[in-house]
């Protein structure tokens, strides 16, 4: 039973932390790109080269040198995520009986990240900035009685970043910037527990049935939450190529989070209550948010048109495993191998300036998922005990992840000389047939089918220059 309980917690936490669905922006895995509404309008193209406002604190701190005034910028992006599942098959831990319940309902939840930036020139060539934003996050919810209940019900992850920065203008061509990242992280997740299947794994079916513990006949409830913090750094460079072109490069380090929290079980049958694995207890885990870098270009064609391009890469492969420790004696630790790959994002956009008051923009992007192909060795139609992953390295219930294709629009209204409003909208196409083939390591229930998913993002922000 130790291994079963370890797999249960490890599968849940690993799925939530390593493959969670973002509620705010929608980038690779559970990364959030919505750190500027202006940038949203052009599909986040050219972020490290735009250097147009204090959101440069996030996209490239060197861009702060292009600001001539003290300013504050705040905004919010609301995301509607939709994912519908079509079942091909769903069997319980015996591999024979079909799983009861519906197909999950509306998986996505409305939500999104806030951001706030402040920038102040200290001298002709030195600028200070401070930003607060949410670079990683998720929120998904399945119906409590769906076929997914043993794999996932509720998942929530949020990482908040606090980022003081300093930028130095070396000359009219080259600027450098750097900052410190302090991050807080919180995780909450729930799922059901099939105590009937667990009983069948340690006793005879006849004994379990006599206790009312047949598969799907006694569901318990698992809940866990944990939080922690970590430190990292970021740096960037900006190059002005003549009067019309900029090239920017930025890098953010990985941030190591030490998480601690509490796990609890509900509706535990009497036969299991004495076992430490199913008693309330503390948990600890470590998680490294991935390093990332961006290479961007911004080019002004004339008084009206400016073009933007971007290549960004997130180093998800550095998150190779999740180490989980349990407080109760008799509950063994777990190490979950992840198997994610580094992901690329490509974006192109354009601004059109009508006059002093109005600018409109648009953009396209391809955001590739770090989740391996569903045909990977561990993703078979039956649980493969030779696999080291407690969570099979493919699309999970907590994240029906896939490549994202963006189309976005936005506008800026310069209300006065000192203030402006921005709005942005993006629609994301994730695919109408995202293959899902997942065996639950805890209960061995197995679900096969396809997800159809898309998302809409709407953002608004306000900027004031003093």
C-alpha positions in Angstrom: 0.0 0.0 0.0 2.9 2.4 0.4 3.7 2.4 -3.2 0.0 2.9 -4.1 -0.3 5.9 -1.8 3.0 7.3 -3.1 1.9 7.0 -6.6 -1.4 8.7 -5.8 0.2 11.8 -4.3 3.0 11.9 -6.8 0.7 11.6 -9.8 -1.5 14.3 -8.6 1.2 16.8 -7.6 3.4 16.1 -10.6 0.5 16.5 -13.0 -0.5 19.8 -11.4 3.0 21.3 -11.2 4.6 19.9 -14.3 1.7 19.9 -16.7 -0.9 22.3 -15.5 -3.2 24.5 -17.6 -2.8 28.2 -17.4 -5.8 30.4 -16.6 -4.3 33.6 -17.6 -2.0 33.6 -20.5 -1.6 30.6 -22.5 2.0 29.6 -23.3 3.9 26.4 -23.3 2.8 24.0 -20.6 1.6 26.3 -17.7 3.8 29.3 -18.6 2.0 32.6 -18.8 3.0 35.1 -21.5 0.4 37.8 -20.7 2.6 40.3 -19.0 1.5 43.3 -21.2 -1.7 44.1 -23.0 0.1 46.0 -25.7 2.2 42.9 -26.4 -0.9 40.7 -26.3 -2.3 42.7 -29.3 0.6 41.6 -31.4 0.7 38.0 -30.1 3.7 38.9 -27.9 6.0 39.4 -30.9 9.0 41.5 -30.4 8.8 41.6 -26.7 12.6 41.9 -26.0 13.0 44.6 -28.6 9.8 46.8 -28.3 11.1 48.9 -25.3 7.9 50.9 -25.4 6.8 51.0 -21.7 7.7 49.7 -18.3 6.7 46.1 -19.2 10.3 45.9 -20.4 11.0 45.0 -16.8 9.7 41.5 -17.7 10.5 41.2 -21.4 13.9 42.8 -21.4 15.1 45.1 -18.6 17.6 46.8 -21.0 14.6 48.4 -22.7 14.0 50.6 -19.7 16.7 53.0 -21.0 14.4 54.0 -23.8 11.9 55.6 -21.4 12.3 59.3 -20.7 9.7 59.7 -17.9 8.7 58.1 -14.7 5.7 55.9 -15.2 3.3 53.3 -13.8 1.6 50.6 -15.8 -1.0 48.1 -14.6 -3.3 45.6 -16.4 -5.3 42.4 -16.4 -5.9 39.6 -18.9 -9.1 37.4 -18.7 -9.0 34.0 -20.3 -11.8 31.7 -21.3 -10.5 28.2 -21.8 -12.7 25.5 -23.3 -11.9 21.8 -23.5 -14.4 19.1 -24.4 -13.6 15.4 -24.1 -14.9 12.6 -26.3 -14.4 9.2 -24.8 -13.2 6.2 -26.7 -12.9 3.9 -23.7 -12.6 4.2 -19.9 -12.1 1.2 -17.6 -11.5 1.0 -13.9 -8.5 -0.5 -12.1 -9.5 -4.1 -13.0 -9.2 -3.3 -16.7 -12.6 -4.8 -17.2 -15.4 -2.7 -15.8 -16.2 0.6 -17.5 -15.7 3.8 -15.4 -19.0 5.4 -14.4 -19.6 9.1 -14.8 -19.7 11.7 -17.5 -16.9 13.1 -19.7 -15.7 15.9 -17.3 -18.0 18.8 -18.2 -16.4 22.2 -18.9 -12.8 21.8 -17.9 -11.5 25.3 -18.1 -12.1 28.1 -15.5 -12.2 31.8 -16.1 -9.2 33.6 -14.7 -6.0 35.5 -15.6 -3.0 37.3 -14.3 -2.6 40.8 -13.1 0.6 42.8 -13.6 2.0 46.1 -12.2 5.2 47.9 -13.3 6.9 51.0 -12.2 9.9 52.7 -13.9 11.9 55.8 -13.0 15.0 57.2 -14.7 17.7 57.9 -12.2 20.0 59.7 -14.6 20.6 60.2 -18.3 21.9 56.6 -18.6 20.5 54.7 -15.6 16.9 53.6 -15.1 15.3 51.7 -12.2 12.2 49.4 -12.5 10.1 47.2 -10.3 7.5 44.7 -11.5 4.9 42.3 -10.0 3.4 39.7 -12.3 2.4 36.0 -12.6 4.7 34.1 -15.0 3.2 30.6 -14.3 -0.3 29.5 -13.4 -3.2 27.1 -13.9 -6.8 26.4 -13.0 -8.8 23.4 -14.2 -11.9 21.7 -12.7 -13.7 18.5 -13.7 -17.1 17.3 -12.5 -16.8 15.5 -9.2 -18.4 12.4 -10.6 -16.8 12.3 -14.0 -14.6 9.5 -15.4 -11.6 11.7 -14.7 -12.3 11.9 -10.9 -9.5 9.5 -9.9 -7.0 11.4 -12.1 -8.0 15.0 -11.4 -10.9 17.1 -10.1 -9.4 20.5 -9.2 -6.0 21.8 -10.0 -4.6 25.3 -9.2 -1.0 26.5 -9.4 0.2 30.1 -9.1 3.7 31.6 -9.2 4.0 35.4 -8.4 7.2 37.2 -9.4 8.6 40.3 -7.7 11.3 41.8 -9.9 13.5 44.9 -9.2 15.6 45.8 -12.2 18.3 48.3 -13.3 19.1 49.3 -16.8 22.3 51.0 -18.1 22.5 52.9 -21.4 26.1 52.5 -22.4 25.7 54.7 -25.6 23.1 55.4 -28.2 23.5 51.9 -29.6 23.9 49.5 -26.6 21.9 49.2 -23.4 22.2 46.5 -20.7 19.8 45.5 -18.0 19.5 43.0 -15.1 17.2 42.2 -12.3 16.5 39.9 -9.3 13.5 37.5 -9.3 11.8 36.6 -6.0 9.0 34.2 -6.6 6.2 32.7 -4.4 4.4 29.5 -5.4 1.2 27.9 -4.3 -0.3 24.6 -5.4 -3.8 23.1 -4.6 -5.2 20.0 -6.1 -7.9 17.4 -5.4 -9.0 14.0 -6.8 -11.1 11.0 -5.8 -9.6 7.8 -4.5 -10.9 4.4 -5.6 -10.5 2.5 -2.3 -12.1 -0.6 -3.9 -9.4 -0.9 -6.4 -6.7 -0.3 -3.7 -8.3 -3.1 -1.6 -8.2 -5.5 -4.6 -4.5 -4.7 -4.8 -3.7 -6.0 -1.3 -6.5 -8.5 -0.5 -8.7 -11.0 -2.3 -11.7 -9.7 -4.3 -14.0 -11.8 -2.1 -12.7 -10.2 1.1 -12.9 -6.7 -0.3 -16.4 -7.2 -1.7 -17.6 -8.5 1.7 -16.3 -5.2 3.2 -18.2 -3.1 0.5 -14.9 -2.3 -1.2 -15.4 -3.3 -4.8 -13.9 -1.0 -7.5 -15.9 2.3 -7.9 -18.0 1.4 -4.9 -16.2 3.4 -2.2 -14.7 6.7 -3.3 -12.5 8.6 -0.9 -11.3 12.2 -1.4 -7.7 13.4 -1.6 -6.8 17.1 -1.1 -3.3 18.7 -0.9 -1.9 22.1 -0.9 1.6 23.4 -0.6 3.5 26.7 -1.0 7.0 28.0 -1.1 9.4 30.5 -2.6 12.6 30.8 -4.5 15.2 33.3 -6.0 16.5 33.8 -9.5 17.8 36.5 -11.8 17.3 38.0 -15.3 19.4 40.0 -17.8 19.1 41.5 -21.2 20.7 43.6 -23.9 19.2 46.0 -26.4 20.8 47.2 -29.6 19.6 50.2 -31.6 20.5 49.5 -35.3 20.2 53.0 -36.9 17.1 55.0 -36.2 14.6 52.3 -37.3 15.6 48.9 -36.0 16.1 47.3 -32.6 17.3 43.9 -31.6 16.8 42.6 -28.1 17.9 39.5 -26.2 16.7 38.6 -22.7 17.3 35.6 -20.4 15.7 34.5 -17.2 17.2 31.9 -14.9 15.4 28.9 -13.5 14.0 29.4 -10.0 14.2 26.6 -7.4 11.1 26.4 -5.2 11.0 24.5 -1.9 7.4 23.6 -1.3 5.8 22.5 2.0 2.2 21.8 2.8 -0.4 19.4 3.9 -2.2 16.4 2.4 -5.5 14.9 3.7 -7.9 12.1 2.9 -11.7 12.0 3.3 -14.2 9.1 3.5 -11.4 6.6 4.3 -12.9 3.1 4.9 -12.2 1.6 8.3 -9.9 -1.0 6.8 -7.5 1.7 5.7 -7.7 4.3 8.6 -4.8 2.7 10.6 -2.4 2.9 7.7 -0.1 6.0 7.8 -0.4 6.5 4.1 -4.0 7.5 4.4 -3.7 9.8 7.4 -3.4 13.5 7.3 0.3 14.5 7.0 2.8 17.1 5.9 4.5 17.0 2.5 7.5 18.7 1.0 8.6 18.9 -2.6 11.0 20.8 -4.9 10.2 22.4 -8.2 12.4 24.4 -10.6 10.5 26.9 -12.8 12.4 26.7 -16.2 14.9 29.1 -17.6 13.8 31.0 -20.7 15.2 33.3 -23.3 13.9 35.5 -26.1 15.5 37.0 -29.3 13.4 39.8 -30.8 13.4 42.4 -33.6 11.4 45.6 -34.0 11.6 47.6 -37.2 9.9 50.9 -38.1 9.0 51.0 -41.8 7.7 54.5 -41.9 5.7 57.0 -39.8 2.8 54.5 -39.7 4.1 50.9 -39.7 6.3 49.0 -37.3 7.0 45.3 -37.6 7.9 42.9 -34.8 9.3 39.3 -34.7 10.2 37.0 -31.8 11.8 33.6 -31.1 11.4 32.5 -27.5 12.5 29.2 -25.9 11.6 27.8 -22.5 13.9 25.2 -21.0 11.3 22.7 -19.7 13.9 19.8 -20.0 15.6 21.1 -16.8 12.5 20.0 -14.9 13.5 16.4 -15.1 12.1 15.1 -11.9 9.9 16.0 -8.9 11.1 14.9 -5.5 8.3 14.3 -3.0 8.8 13.6 0.7 6.1 12.6 3.2 6.0 13.3 7.0 4.4 10.1 8.3 6.7 7.2 9.1 5.9 4.3 6.9 5.2 6.4 3.8 8.1 6.2 1.4 9.3 9.2 -0.6 8.6 9.5 -4.3 10.7 10.6 -7.3 8.7 11.3 -10.4 10.5 11.5 -13.8 9.0 14.1 -16.1 10.3 13.7 -19.6 9.4 17.2 -20.9 11.2 18.8 -23.8 12.3 22.3 -24.4 9.7 24.4 -26.2 9.8 27.1 -28.9 7.5 30.0 -29.6 7.6 32.0 -32.8 5.6 35.2 -33.3 5.2 38.0 -35.8 3.2 41.2 -35.5 2.7 44.8 -36.7 1.6 48.1 -35.3 -0.2 50.8 -37.5 -0.2 54.3 -36.1 -3.2 56.3 -37.3 -2.4 59.5 -35.6 -1.2 60.9 -32.3 -4.1 59.3 -30.4 -4.6 55.9 -32.0 -2.5 52.9 -32.8 -3.9 49.5 -33.9 -2.0 46.2 -34.0 -2.2 42.5 -34.8 -0.1 39.4 -34.7 0.3 35.6 -35.3 2.2 33.1 -33.2 3.0 29.4 -33.0 3.5 28.1 -29.5 4.8 24.5 -29.4 4.0 22.2 -26.4 6.8 20.6 -24.4 4.7 17.5 -23.8 6.0 14.4 -25.6 4.1 12.6 -28.2 1.2 10.4 -26.9 2.9 7.4 -28.5 5.9 7.7 -26.1 6.9 4.3 -24.5 5.0 4.9 -21.2 1.8 5.8 -23.0 0.4 2.4 -23.8 -3.1 1.1 -23.7 -2.3 -0.7 -20.4 -0.1 0.5 -17.5 3.5 -0.3 -18.2 5.2 -1.2 -14.9 8.6 -0.8 -16.5 8.1 2.9 -16.8 9.6 5.0 -14.1 7.0 7.8 -14.4 4.2 7.9 -11.9 2.6 10.3 -14.4 2.9 8.9 -17.9 4.9 11.4 -20.1 2.1 12.6 -22.3 -1.0 14.7 -22.2 -2.5 14.5 -18.7 -6.0 15.1 -17.3 -4.7 18.1 -15.4 -3.5 19.5 -18.7 -4.9 18.5 -22.1 -1.9 20.3 -23.6 -1.2 20.9 -27.3 0.5 23.2 -29.7 -1.2 26.7 -29.8 -1.8 28.8 -32.9 -2.5 32.5 -32.0 -4.3 35.3 -33.8 -4.5 38.6 -32.0 -5.7 42.2 -32.3 -5.2 45.2 -30.1 -5.3 49.0 -29.9 -3.8 51.9 -27.9 -5.6 55.1 -27.2 -3.4 58.0 -26.0 -6.1 59.7 -23.9 -3.8 62.6 -22.9 -0.1 63.4 -23.2 0.5 61.5 -20.0 -2.0 58.6 -20.1 -3.0 55.8 -22.3 -5.4 52.8 -22.4 -4.6 49.6 -24.2 -6.9 46.7 -25.1 -5.9 43.4 -26.6 -7.6 40.2 -27.8 -6.3 36.8 -28.9 -7.9 33.5 -30.0 -5.9 30.4 -29.6 -6.5 27.2 -31.7 -5.4 24.1 -29.8 -6.9 21.5 -32.0 -10.1 19.5 -32.5 -8.5 16.1 -31.9 -5.9 16.1 -29.1 -5.2 12.4 -28.4 -5.5 11.4 -24.7 -4.3 8.0 -23.5 -3.6 8.0 -19.8 -3.3 5.2 -17.2 -3.6 6.4 -13.6 -0.5 5.1 -11.7 -2.4 5.1 -8.4 -5.6 3.2 -9.3 -4.7 1.9 -12.8 -7.9 3.2 -14.3 -7.4 3.9 -18.0 -9.0 6.5 -20.2 -8.7 6.9 -24.0 -10.2 9.6 -26.1 -9.7 13.1 -27.6 -9.9 16.6 -26.4 -11.1 19.6 -28.4 -9.8 22.8 -27.0 -9.4 26.5 -27.7 -9.1 29.7 -25.7 -9.9 33.4 -25.8 -7.9 36.1 -24.0 -9.0 39.7 -23.4 -6.8 42.2 -21.7 -7.0 45.8 -20.7 -4.3 48.1 -19.2 -3.6 51.7 -18.2 -0.3 53.6 -18.3 0.5 56.9 -16.7 3.6 58.9 -17.3 4.5 61.5 -14.7 
